[in-house]
Amino acid sequence: MTRNPAQALFDWKVRGVRWIEIILLVVVAALILGVYVAKAAAARESAQIAQLEREIAETRQRVRLLRAEAARPGLAPVEMERQADESALATLKPQPEPVPVAPVAADAEAAANAAPAAPTQPAPASAPAEEPVR
């Protein structure tokens, strides 16, 4: 009697265990490992999606607050003809004039030693204090 090659594969044993059972055990272990890796990757993706959703919600909240803040003083987007490019910035606000530099400390010290110090008088109490410009 001749044996079928497939039947010979099923009957082949290694230390009392059929070879096909060893192959199937390795395949099942690979499938279990694959499912574990896929599940871990899905959990990572889920956490990343949740983080992005939180960032989107925070951004929407900031946009709502900025729109409300802009609506309160009546701000609106800048019109296209009012926008300026980088080269036109100098014409919009010219550079301020340079302020003269105070004398050197040594010259001021020599002048203070030459002239007697005048008594200082306090400012009148009725003078209104200046308010800061906003």
KELOFI-96499 format. One line per field, with one value per atom (N, C-alpha, C, O): residue number from 1; residue in one letter; y, x, z; atom name. Coordinates in nm, 3 decimals. Atoms other than C-alpha are relative to their C-alpha. Example, Ala and Ser with C-alpha at 12.3 -4.5 7.8 and 13.67 -1.06 7.14 Angstrom:
BEGIN
i	1  1  1  1  2  2  2  2 .
aa	A  A  A  A  S  S  S  S .
north	-0.119  -0.450  0.120  0.118  -0.119  -0.106  0.109  0.220 .
east	0.089  1.230  0.090  0.194  -0.082  1.367  -0.077  -0.026 .
up	0.000  0.780  0.000  0.066  -0.006  0.714  0.073  0.090 .
at	N  CA  C  O  N  CA  C  O .
This chain:
BEGIN
i	1  1  1  1  2  2  2  2  3  3  3  3  4  4  4  4  5  5  5  5  6  6  6  6  7  7  7  7  8  8  8  8  9  9  9  9  10  10  10  10  11  11  11  11  12  12  12  12  13  13  13  13  14  14  14  14  15  15  15  15  16  16  16  16  17  17  17  17  18  18  18  18  19  19  19  19  20  20  20  20  21  21  21  21  22  22  22  22  23  23  23  23  24  24  24  24  25  25  25  25  26  26  26  26  27  27  27  27  28  28  28  28  29  29  29  29  30  30  30  30  31  31  31  31  32  32  32  32  33  33  33  33  34  34  34  34  35  35  35  35  36  36  36  36  37  37  37  37  38  38  38  38  39  39  39  39  40  40  40  40  41  41  41  41  42  42  42  42  43  43  43  43  44  44  44  44  45  45  45  45  46  46  46  46  47  47  47  47  48  48  48  48  49  49  49  49  50  50  50  50  51  51  51  51  52  52  52  52  53  53  53  53  54  54  54  54  55  55  55  55  56  56  56  56  57  57  57  57  58  58  58  58  59  59  59  59  60  60  60  60  61  61  61  61  62  62  62  62  63  63  63  63  64  64  64  64  65  65  65  65  66  66  66  66  67  67  67  67  68  68  68  68  69  69  69  69  70  70  70  70  71  71  71  71  72  72  72  72  73  73  73  73  74  74  74  74  75  75  75  75  76  76  76  76  77  77  77  77  78  78  78  78  79  79  79  79  80  80  80  80  81  81  81  81  82  82  82  82  83  83  83  83  84  84  84  84  85  85  85  85  86  86  86  86  87  87  87  87  88  88  88  88  89  89  89  89  90  90  90  90  91  91  91  91  92  92  92  92  93  93  93  93  94  94  94  94  95  95  95  95  96  96  96  96  97  97  97  97  98  98  98  98  99  99  99  99  100  100  100  100  101  101  101  101  102  102  102  102  103  103  103  103  104  104  104  104  105  105  105  105  106  106  106  106  107  107  107  107  108  108  108  108  109  109  109  109  110  110  110  110  111  111  111  111  112  112  112  112  113  113  113  113  114  114  114  114  115  115  115  115  116  116  116  116  117  117  117  117  118  118  118  118  119  119  119  119  120  120  120  120  121  121  121  121  122  122  122  122  123  123  123  123  124  124  124  124  125  125  125  125  126  126  126  126  127  127  127  127  128  128  128  128  129  129  129  129  130  130  130  130  131  131  131  131  132  132  132  132  133  133  133  133  134  134  134  134 .
aa	M  M  M  M  T  T  T  T  R  R  R  R  N  N  N  N  P  P  P  P  A  A  A  A  Q  Q  Q  Q  A  A  A  A  L  L  L  L  F  F  F  F  D  D  D  D  W  W  W  W  K  K  K  K  V  V  V  V  R  R  R  R  G  G  G  G  V  V  V  V  R  R  R  R  W  W  W  W  I  I  I  I  E  E  E  E  I  I  I  I  I  I  I  I  L  L  L  L  L  L  L  L  V  V  V  V  V  V  V  V  V  V  V  V  A  A  A  A  A  A  A  A  L  L  L  L  I  I  I  I  L  L  L  L  G  G  G  G  V  V  V  V  Y  Y  Y  Y  V  V  V  V  A  A  A  A  K  K  K  K  A  A  A  A  A  A  A  A  A  A  A  A  A  A  A  A  R  R  R  R  E  E  E  E  S  S  S  S  A  A  A  A  Q  Q  Q  Q  I  I  I  I  A  A  A  A  Q  Q  Q  Q  L  L  L  L  E  E  E  E  R  R  R  R  E  E  E  E  I  I  I  I  A  A  A  A  E  E  E  E  T  T  T  T  R  R  R  R  Q  Q  Q  Q  R  R  R  R  V  V  V  V  R  R  R  R  L  L  L  L  L  L  L  L  R  R  R  R  A  A  A  A  E  E  E  E  A  A  A  A  A  A  A  A  R  R  R  R  P  P  P  P  G  G  G  G  L  L  L  L  A  A  A  A  P  P  P  P  V  V  V  V  E  E  E  E  M  M  M  M  E  E  E  E  R  R  R  R  Q  Q  Q  Q  A  A  A  A  D  D  D  D  E  E  E  E  S  S  S  S  A  A  A  A  L  L  L  L  A  A  A  A  T  T  T  T  L  L  L  L  K  K  K  K  P  P  P  P  Q  Q  Q  Q  P  P  P  P  E  E  E  E  P  P  P  P  V  V  V  V  P  P  P  P  V  V  V  V  A  A  A  A  P  P  P  P  V  V  V  V  A  A  A  A  A  A  A  A  D  D  D  D  A  A  A  A  E  E  E  E  A  A  A  A  A  A  A  A  A  A  A  A  N  N  N  N  A  A  A  A  A  A  A  A  P  P  P  P  A  A  A  A  A  A  A  A  P  P  P  P  T  T  T  T  Q  Q  Q  Q  P  P  P  P  A  A  A  A  P  P  P  P  A  A  A  A  S  S  S  S  A  A  A  A  P  P  P  P  A  A  A  A  E  E  E  E  E  E  E  E  P  P  P  P  V  V  V  V  R  R  R  R .
north	-0.117  0.000  0.124  0.139  -0.127  0.338  0.103  0.106  -0.102  0.628  0.134  0.171  -0.134  0.963  0.096  0.085  -0.091  1.244  0.087  0.117  -0.080  1.451  -0.084  -0.035  0.090  1.150  -0.022  -0.034  0.019  1.105  0.121  0.106  -0.121  1.468  -0.003  0.035  0.007  1.412  -0.108  -0.096  0.111  1.090  0.020  -0.052  -0.018  1.219  0.052  0.150  -0.035  1.243  0.038  -0.015  -0.039  1.412  -0.015  0.060  0.030  1.268  -0.021  0.025  0.035  1.149  0.107  0.088  -0.107  1.473  0.010  0.014  -0.012  1.500  0.135  0.237  -0.121  1.753  0.105  0.224  -0.094  1.914  0.073  0.189  -0.065  1.984  0.108  0.214  -0.101  2.169  0.121  0.235  -0.109  2.376  0.080  0.204  -0.069  2.458  0.079  0.188  -0.070  2.555  0.130  0.233  -0.119  2.800  0.102  0.222  -0.091  2.946  0.067  0.188  -0.056  2.995  0.103  0.209  -0.094  3.160  0.129  0.238  -0.118  3.396  0.082  0.205  -0.071  3.483  0.073  0.187  -0.064  3.556  0.123  0.228  -0.113  3.778  0.113  0.231  -0.101  3.957  0.075  0.197  -0.065  4.025  0.093  0.204  -0.084  4.158  0.129  0.237  -0.118  4.394  0.094  0.216  -0.083  4.515  0.071  0.188  -0.060  4.576  0.112  0.216  -0.105  4.774  0.122  0.235  -0.112  4.984  0.075  0.197  -0.064  5.049  0.083  0.191  -0.076  5.161  0.129  0.234  -0.120  5.402  0.100  0.219  -0.088  5.539  0.063  0.180  -0.051  5.575  0.111  0.212  -0.105  5.773  0.125  0.237  -0.114  5.993  0.074  0.197  -0.062  6.055  0.078  0.189  -0.071  6.146  0.128  0.230  -0.119  6.390  0.107  0.224  -0.096  6.552  0.058  0.177  -0.050  6.579  0.102  0.201  -0.097  6.754  0.130  0.238  -0.120  6.996  0.077  0.200  -0.066  7.066  0.072  0.185  -0.063  7.136  0.125  0.227  -0.117  7.371  0.112  0.229  -0.101  7.550  0.064  0.185  -0.057  7.591  0.096  0.201  -0.088  7.738  0.130  0.238  -0.122  7.982  0.086  0.209  -0.076  8.081  0.072  0.189  -0.065  8.148  0.119  0.225  -0.110  8.360  0.117  0.233  -0.107  8.554  0.073  0.195  -0.065  8.617  0.090  0.200  -0.083  8.742  0.123  0.232  -0.113  8.962  0.099  0.220  -0.089  9.099  0.070  0.183  -0.060  9.165  0.111  0.207  -0.098  9.360  0.140  0.233  -0.136  9.655  0.032  0.140  -0.026  9.624  -0.022  0.043  0.028  9.485  -0.082  -0.158  0.074  9.345  -0.036  0.023  0.034  9.181  0.120  0.205  -0.108  9.417  -0.018  -0.128  0.007  9.499  -0.016  0.025  0.033  9.392  0.125  0.122  -0.119  9.744  0.073  0.163  -0.062  9.842  -0.080  -0.035  0.080  9.568  0.053  0.106  -0.049  9.656  -0.114  -0.203  0.100  9.446  0.054  0.166  -0.033  9.454  0.129  0.204  -0.118  9.726  0.130  0.236  -0.122  9.973  0.032  0.136  -0.024  9.946  0.127  0.197  -0.119  10.223  0.128  0.226  -0.120  10.471  0.014  0.125  -0.008  10.384  0.063  0.145  -0.059  10.470  0.024  -0.071  -0.028  10.648  -0.026  -0.032  0.024  10.582  0.125  0.236  -0.118  10.809  0.068  0.006  -0.077  11.084  -0.048  -0.081  0.042  10.990  0.101  0.222  -0.085  11.126  0.032  -0.058  -0.032  11.317  -0.076  -0.098  0.078  11.125  0.093  0.201  -0.080  11.258  0.007  -0.080  -0.011  11.380  -0.118  -0.186  0.110  11.130  0.025  0.141  -0.012  11.063  0.080  0.152  -0.074  11.208  0.151  0.226  -0.141  11.546  0.048  0.159  -0.037  11.550  0.008  0.094  -0.003  11.473  0.125  0.185  -0.121  11.760  0.123  0.214  -0.113  12.000  0.005  0.114  0.004  11.889  0.046  0.110  -0.042  11.948  0.150  0.213  -0.141  12.297  0.089  0.193  -0.084  12.434  -0.057  -0.179  0.051  12.413  -0.054  -0.005  0.063  12.197  0.090  0.141  -0.082  12.389  -0.087  -0.206  0.081  12.280  -0.042  0.036  0.050  12.068  0.029  0.017  -0.029  12.164  -0.107  -0.150  0.101  11.914  0.062  0.182  -0.046  11.939  0.042  -0.016  -0.045  12.128  -0.114  -0.193  0.108  11.900  0.015  -0.084  -0.020  12.052  -0.042  -0.041  0.038  11.937  -0.138  -0.231  0.132  11.653  -0.096  -0.057  0.103  11.329  -0.038  -0.042  0.036  11.228  -0.145  -0.232  0.134  10.926  -0.067  -0.001  0.070  10.659  -0.004  -0.016  0.003  10.663  -0.145  -0.227  0.139  10.349  -0.015  -0.124 .
east	0.080  0.000  0.085  0.180  -0.072  0.119  -0.071  -0.194  0.058  0.070  -0.010  0.076  0.022  -0.064  0.100  0.119  -0.098  0.198  -0.065  0.000  0.066  -0.057  -0.022  -0.007  0.020  -0.135  0.132  0.134  -0.131  0.237  0.035  0.097  -0.025  0.259  -0.078  -0.026  0.081  -0.024  0.049  0.031  -0.046  0.130  0.142  0.183  -0.140  0.487  0.004  -0.063  -0.004  0.570  0.142  0.240  -0.127  0.845  -0.021  -0.096  0.012  0.882  -0.144  -0.183  0.137  0.526  -0.103  -0.221  0.094  0.371  0.003  0.109  0.005  0.250  0.055  0.036  -0.062  0.435  -0.105  -0.080  0.105  0.111  -0.054  -0.094  0.046  0.010  0.098  0.057  -0.101  0.338  -0.018  -0.011  0.019  0.279  -0.125  -0.122  0.124  -0.078  0.017  -0.039  -0.026  0.039  0.078  0.049  -0.077  0.293  -0.089  -0.078  0.090  0.025  -0.095  -0.119  0.091  -0.216  0.074  0.019  -0.079  0.060  0.026  0.019  -0.022  0.137  -0.128  -0.123  0.128  -0.233  -0.029  -0.075  0.023  -0.258  0.090  0.045  -0.093  0.050  -0.046  -0.039  0.048  -0.090  -0.120  -0.130  0.118  -0.422  0.042  -0.010  -0.048  -0.237  0.063  0.036  -0.066  -0.024  -0.103  -0.094  0.104  -0.329  -0.083  -0.119  0.079  -0.522  0.078  0.020  -0.082  -0.232  0.009  0.003  -0.006  -0.204  -0.132  -0.135  0.131  -0.579  -0.019  -0.078  0.010  -0.558  0.082  0.038  -0.082  -0.275  -0.071  -0.074  0.072  -0.476  -0.121  -0.151  0.116  -0.782  0.040  -0.030  -0.049  -0.583  0.039  0.014  -0.040  -0.442  -0.124  -0.125  0.125  -0.792  -0.066  -0.114  0.059  -0.920  0.076  0.015  -0.080  -0.631  -0.031  -0.046  0.033  -0.704  -0.139  -0.160  0.134  -1.073  -0.001  -0.074  -0.010  -0.983  0.061  0.014  -0.063  -0.756  -0.098  -0.100  0.100  -1.035  -0.102  -0.140  0.097  -1.280  0.058  -0.010  -0.064  -1.031  0.015  -0.005  -0.014  -0.966  -0.134  -0.142  0.133  -1.339  -0.038  -0.096  0.031  -1.377  0.078  0.023  -0.079  -1.091  -0.055  -0.057  0.057  -1.246  -0.126  -0.148  0.123  -1.580  0.034  -0.028  -0.038  -1.410  0.059  0.028  -0.059  -1.209  -0.107  -0.101  0.108  -1.520  -0.083  -0.121  0.076  -1.707  0.080  0.024  -0.086  -1.412  0.010  0.011  -0.009  -1.386  -0.133  -0.135  0.131  -1.761  -0.028  -0.099  0.026  -1.760  0.048  -0.031  -0.039  -1.548  -0.031  0.004  0.037  -1.678  0.112  0.115  -0.110  -1.364  -0.051  -0.147  0.037  -1.387  0.128  0.233  -0.121  -1.144  0.047  -0.032  -0.059  -0.908  -0.038  -0.028  0.036  -1.024  0.125  0.234  -0.116  -0.798  0.077  0.200  -0.071  -0.720  0.070  0.149  -0.065  -0.612  0.121  0.195  -0.115  -0.354  0.125  0.119  -0.126  0.010  0.101  0.098  -0.106  0.306  0.120  0.117  -0.116  0.646  0.070  0.120  -0.072  0.793  -0.073  -0.010  0.077  0.513  -0.005  -0.060  0.008  0.556  0.074  0.028  -0.077  0.819  -0.079  -0.064  0.079  0.580  -0.120  -0.169  0.114  0.298  0.037  -0.038  -0.048  0.497  0.149  0.228  -0.142  0.829  0.077  0.019  -0.087  1.123  0.002  0.004  -0.003  1.129  0.137  0.238  -0.125  1.390  0.087  0.035  -0.087  1.696  -0.003  -0.006  0.002  1.692  0.144  0.228  -0.137  2.004  0.039  -0.042  -0.052  2.221  0.035  0.089  -0.033  2.261  0.151  0.223  -0.145  2.607  0.055  -0.018  -0.067  2.856  0.000  0.000  0.009  2.847  0.115  0.096  -0.116  3.197  -0.023  0.011  0.028  3.090  -0.108  -0.099  0.108  2.775  0.052  0.009  -0.058  2.979  0.084  0.081  -0.082  3.221  -0.089  -0.056  0.092  2.930  -0.066  -0.091  0.065  2.770  0.096  0.053  -0.099  3.093  0.028  0.060  -0.032  3.142  -0.112  -0.082  0.111  2.794  -0.060  -0.075  0.064  2.633  -0.139  -0.206  0.129  2.327  -0.111  -0.106  0.114  2.002  -0.098  -0.113  0.096  1.741  -0.114  -0.162  0.109  1.477  -0.131  -0.144  0.133  1.117  -0.096  -0.088  0.096  0.836  -0.098  -0.123  0.099  0.584  -0.125  -0.158  0.123  0.265  -0.101  -0.113  0.096  -0.004  -0.122  -0.191  0.119  -0.272  0.020  -0.076  -0.026  -0.104  -0.060  -0.032  0.062  -0.308  0.105  0.193  -0.090  -0.124  -0.043  -0.162  0.031  -0.100  -0.050  0.003  0.051  -0.300  0.076  0.112  -0.070  -0.129  -0.087  -0.210  0.070  -0.222  -0.023  0.069  0.031  -0.394  0.003  -0.020 .
up	0.000  0.000  0.000  0.077  0.008  -0.096  0.087  0.097  -0.089  0.141  -0.074  -0.153  0.053  0.043  0.068  0.189  -0.063  0.099  0.109  0.209  -0.103  0.293  0.125  0.237  -0.114  0.512  0.073  0.196  -0.062  0.574  0.087  0.192  -0.078  0.694  0.131  0.236  -0.122  0.940  0.096  0.217  -0.084  1.068  0.052  0.143  -0.040  1.106  0.143  0.174  -0.142  1.477  0.041  -0.011  -0.060  1.673  0.151  0.212  -0.143  2.025  0.043  0.150  -0.034  2.026  -0.035  -0.008  0.038  1.895  -0.151  -0.214  0.146  1.542  -0.044  0.022  0.055  1.331  -0.033  -0.012  0.037  1.211  0.123  0.114  -0.123  1.572  0.043  0.092  -0.033  1.631  -0.091  -0.045  0.096  1.315  0.037  0.035  -0.036  1.420  0.130  0.143  -0.125  1.770  -0.025  0.036  0.036  1.620  -0.070  -0.045  0.071  1.390  0.098  0.088  -0.100  1.683  0.086  0.115  -0.079  1.889  -0.079  -0.022  0.085  1.597  -0.011  -0.009  0.007  1.567  0.132  0.131  -0.130  1.940  0.014  0.060  -0.007  1.923  -0.093  -0.057  0.095  1.616  0.054  0.037  -0.058  1.792  0.113  0.125  -0.110  2.097  -0.052  0.000  0.058  1.885  -0.063  -0.047  0.062  1.690  0.107  0.091  -0.107  2.013  0.068  0.101  -0.060  2.163  -0.091  -0.045  0.096  1.847  -0.003  -0.012  -0.001  1.853  0.126  0.120  -0.125  2.216  -0.010  0.036  0.020  2.126  -0.091  -0.063  0.093  1.834  0.069  0.047  -0.072  2.057  0.096  0.107  -0.091  2.314  -0.078  -0.034  0.082  2.039  -0.054  -0.058  0.049  1.897  0.113  0.091  -0.114  2.245  0.029  0.060  -0.023  2.289  -0.106  -0.073  0.107  1.950  0.020  -0.005  -0.025  2.039  0.113  0.107  -0.110  2.367  -0.051  -0.015  0.054  2.179  -0.090  -0.089  0.086  1.927  0.086  0.056  -0.089  2.210  0.065  0.076  -0.060  2.379  -0.102  -0.070  0.105  2.049  -0.032  -0.052  0.024  1.987  0.111  0.085  -0.113  2.335  -0.011  0.013  0.017  2.271  -0.113  -0.101  0.112  1.936  0.044  0.010  -0.049  2.106  0.089  0.078  -0.088  2.372  -0.080  -0.051  0.082  2.112  -0.082  -0.098  0.076  1.902  0.091  0.053  -0.094  2.208  0.039  0.050  -0.036  2.304  -0.115  -0.093  0.116  1.950  -0.025  -0.073  0.022  1.935  0.102  0.071  -0.106  2.262  -0.039  -0.029  0.041  2.139  -0.146  -0.193  0.139  1.784  -0.098  -0.203  0.092  1.624  -0.118  -0.105  0.121  1.273  -0.073  -0.046  0.078  1.030  -0.081  -0.121  0.078  0.849  -0.146  -0.201  0.140  0.500  -0.085  -0.045  0.084  0.216  -0.043  -0.048  0.046  0.097  0.115  0.090  -0.115  0.451  0.045  0.134  -0.039  0.478  -0.069  -0.180  0.054  0.423  -0.001  0.084  0.002  0.323  0.077  0.129  -0.082  0.489  -0.045  0.038  0.050  0.265  0.034  0.039  -0.028  0.351  0.149  0.187  -0.145  0.729  0.041  0.132  -0.036  0.743  -0.028  0.045  0.032  0.580  0.093  0.114  -0.090  0.819  0.134  0.187  -0.125  1.131  -0.014  -0.008  0.018  1.080  0.131  0.239  -0.115  1.311  0.088  0.036  -0.089  1.621  -0.007  -0.039  -0.001  1.644  0.116  0.222  -0.110  1.851  0.114  0.091  -0.119  2.206  0.038  0.038  -0.038  2.316  0.126  0.216  -0.111  2.558  0.114  0.091  -0.118  2.914  0.016  -0.033  -0.018  3.018  0.079  0.152  -0.067  3.147  0.150  0.193  -0.146  3.524  0.058  0.156  -0.051  3.576  -0.015  0.076  0.021  3.426  0.097  0.149  -0.091  3.639  0.141  0.218  -0.134  3.952  0.020  0.127  -0.009  3.880  0.013  0.089  -0.008  3.829  0.136  0.187  -0.131  4.155  0.109  0.205  -0.099  4.350  -0.011  0.090  0.021  4.201  0.052  0.110  -0.041  4.279  0.128  0.140  -0.121  4.625  -0.034  -0.124  0.025  4.640  0.049  0.161  -0.037  4.642  0.078  0.049  -0.075  4.895  -0.093  -0.175  0.085  4.733  0.068  0.190  -0.053  4.775  -0.050  -0.166  0.046  4.766  -0.098  -0.096  0.098  4.487  0.074  0.177  -0.067  4.577  0.007  -0.086  -0.022  4.716  -0.090  -0.114  0.082  4.494  -0.144  -0.221  0.139  4.171  -0.024  0.051  0.027  4.016  -0.056  -0.133  0.050  3.949  -0.142  -0.173  0.137  3.585  -0.006  0.062  0.018  3.480  -0.114  -0.212  0.111  3.267  -0.124  -0.116  0.129  2.901  -0.039  -0.031  0.039  2.781  -0.148  -0.199 .
at	N  CA  C  O  N  CA  C  O  N  CA  C  O  N  CA  C  O  N  CA  C  O  N  CA  C  O  N  CA  C  O  N  CA  C  O  N  CA  C  O  N  CA  C  O  N  CA  C  O  N  CA  C  O  N  CA  C  O  N  CA  C  O  N  CA  C  O  N  CA  C  O  N  CA  C  O  N  CA  C  O  N  CA  C  O  N  CA  C  O  N  CA  C  O  N  CA  C  O  N  CA  C  O  N  CA  C  O  N  CA  C  O  N  CA  C  O  N  CA  C  O  N  CA  C  O  N  CA  C  O  N  CA  C  O  N  CA  C  O  N  CA  C  O  N  CA  C  O  N  CA  C  O  N  CA  C  O  N  CA  C  O  N  CA  C  O  N  CA  C  O  N  CA  C  O  N  CA  C  O  N  CA  C  O  N  CA  C  O  N  CA  C  O  N  CA  C  O  N  CA  C  O  N  CA  C  O  N  CA  C  O  N  CA  C  O  N  CA  C  O  N  CA  C  O  N  CA  C  O  N  CA  C  O  N  CA  C  O  N  CA  C  O  N  CA  C  O  N  CA  C  O  N  CA  C  O  N  CA  C  O  N  CA  C  O  N  CA  C  O  N  CA  C  O  N  CA  C  O  N  CA  C  O  N  CA  C  O  N  CA  C  O  N  CA  C  O  N  CA  C  O  N  CA  C  O  N  CA  C  O  N  CA  C  O  N  CA  C  O  N  CA  C  O  N  CA  C  O  N  CA  C  O  N  CA  C  O  N  CA  C  O  N  CA  C  O  N  CA  C  O  N  CA  C  O  N  CA  C  O  N  CA  C  O  N  CA  C  O  N  CA  C  O  N  CA  C  O  N  CA  C  O  N  CA  C  O  N  CA  C  O  N  CA  C  O  N  CA  C  O  N  CA  C  O  N  CA  C  O  N  CA  C  O  N  CA  C  O  N  CA  C  O  N  CA  C  O  N  CA  C  O  N  CA  C  O  N  CA  C  O  N  CA  C  O  N  CA  C  O  N  CA  C  O  N  CA  C  O  N  CA  C  O  N  CA  C  O  N  CA  C  O  N  CA  C  O  N  CA  C  O  N  CA  C  O  N  CA  C  O  N  CA  C  O  N  CA  C  O  N  CA  C  O  N  CA  C  O  N  CA  C  O  N  CA  C  O  N  CA  C  O  N  CA  C  O  N  CA  C  O  N  CA  C  O  N  CA  C  O  N  CA  C  O  N  CA  C  O  N  CA  C  O  N  CA  C  O  N  CA  C  O  N  CA  C  O  N  CA  C  O  N  CA  C  O  N  CA  C  O  N  CA  C  O  N  CA  C  O  N  CA  C  O  N  CA  C  O  N  CA  C  O .
